[in-house]
Amino acid sequence: MYTIYDTIASQTIKDLQVHKVFRTDAFELLSITLEKGSVFPEHTSPREAALLVLEGSILFHIEGVPYRISRQRMFHFPAKTPHWVEALEDAKFLIIR
């Protein structure tokens, strides 16, 4: 049987929230929300990843450079590279890794 999930659509934007939406041996999909002015503290990804902004606008800081990423834009980054995220507006984005 097939199932339709509304995990991403129903996720509210308050502070920082991270939800694992889907995971297989090949990849993982995370849905992240970040309220305007909030910060996702510095961390690394265990695998190379792509970030896709669904709503709002963020600053993605990596290797001392901030990248402004807004709605319907994607950013690719390598594994094990420290980075952090700042919300310029209420934001919802996906991490595919």
Buried (B, 14 or more C-beta within 10 A) or exposed (E): EEEEEEEBEEBEBEEBBEEEBEEEEEEBBBBBBBBEEBBBEEEEBEEEBEBBBBBBBBBBBBEEEEBEBEBEBEBEBEEEEEBBBBBBBBBBBBBBB
